[in-house]
């Protein structure tokens, strides 16, 4: 972040400063968690459903924070605004604009899609970091708070800013592009995540297309040719367009996708315009991640990085963010496939297939711990049944369904021939980690479900060393 003084910051967000503010204070960062506050850090006090950030302003001040952005007066150095969350967005918008002026040639790269945003972001940020100072979203920072907190970190040295843009309603990505207009906009795919909020895949496609509409005037759209709904976005794309995928006509084309003996992904990526081609041997687990590798290479090419240089960075790369197709050998002798961060019908099917492949190579039985997939609306019941059938079809030895909606997973497995005694239902995760430790021997354990099921906590508990 390029340093501010309080007067400049207040002007940017339309705030009223209290007399306690030191006008010469040097503001070098922004936090929304008071535990991260310290000298130079502006604390933005966000209201919440359970706690109000303003209650933690005294803690932020005690830790050295020179300024808090608040919605109502409290003692201390404050900037008073109507809406702290909106103020954070305004501040990020102006801060990024300042950084662009100071860092000539900075590229802002935005990634959206129903599945694979974080994996693609991690891959692409690794490429850009090898080619210049990079600011990238932490974890899944992809909403009206995460995007501003990411781009606000850009300074005069920054060459690349890599962000995710997610949405559960139309108009949300458009708002994010106003905060951070992308020079490169990557659309991965249109799946069924958040189908309950959107109502149809066509509505989801319209929401994802907002990132293309929000491009800077000279920006480049990077579109997945393998997905018909994304391919159709080319009609509304700017002149600068790069396509990617495994389709013959994709400019950045993946071929020879295969798994090594350890289920690690191998593929070849070719720029069909320039003829550049490279083989990539990753440490990623699963064939389904191939499209993310191709997308990352395409995004890098759009940002001015040659394909061969991008591909070299991805050689032997593994998962960077936690709980995404991580393979862990547990102390008990079992193998954990931790894909527990989130779930949709598409990613659930990919995880089941990958787990079955891994188990087959290792000669292991599979215990599937599958949580409910949320925000699917009316399609949810049928999708859960379909997941259960798929797990049974792939020979899972045992199935543990977690969460109310996940009962359908058990129903689907039973209707496809899995014995009732091999199917368990847990309403929540209480005691589940201990239960798994008690029953696991040499099996492969797949854990996957929506983030709200807390299955990631179960995976984390299993992966920890025994006391």
Secondary structure as UniProt FT lines:
FT   HELIX           6..13
FT   STRAND          16..17
FT   TURN            19..20
FT   TURN            23..24
FT   STRAND          29..31
FT   HELIX           34..36
FT   TURN            39..40
FT   STRAND          41..44
FT   HELIX           53..56
FT   HELIX           57..62
FT   TURN            63..64
FT   STRAND          67..70
FT   STRAND          78..80
FT   HELIX           84..102
FT   TURN            104..105
FT   STRAND          107..112
FT   HELIX           117..129
FT   TURN            130..131
FT   STRAND          134..136
FT   TURN            139..140
FT   TURN            144..145
FT   HELIX           146..151
FT   TURN            152..153
FT   TURN            156..157
FT   STRAND          160..164
FT   TURN            170..171
FT   HELIX           172..179
FT   STRAND          184..187
FT   TURN            193..194
FT   HELIX           195..198
FT   HELIX           201..213
FT   TURN            217..218
FT   STRAND          220..224
FT   TURN            225..226
FT   HELIX           228..231
FT   HELIX           232..236
FT   STRAND          241..245
FT   TURN            248..249
FT   STRAND          252..259
FT   TURN            261..262
FT   STRAND          264..271
FT   TURN            272..274
FT   STRAND          277..285
FT   HELIX           287..289
FT   HELIX           290..302
FT   TURN            303..304
FT   HELIX           307..314
FT   TURN            315..316
FT   TURN            322..323
FT   STRAND          326..329
FT   TURN            331..332
FT   STRAND          335..338
FT   HELIX           345..362
FT   STRAND          366..371
FT   HELIX           377..379
FT   HELIX           380..393
FT   TURN            394..395
FT   STRAND          398..402
FT   HELIX           404..406
FT   HELIX           407..415
FT   TURN            416..417
FT   HELIX           420..422
FT   STRAND          423..426
FT   TURN            430..431
FT   HELIX           432..439
FT   STRAND          444..448
FT   HELIX           451..453
FT   HELIX           455..463
//
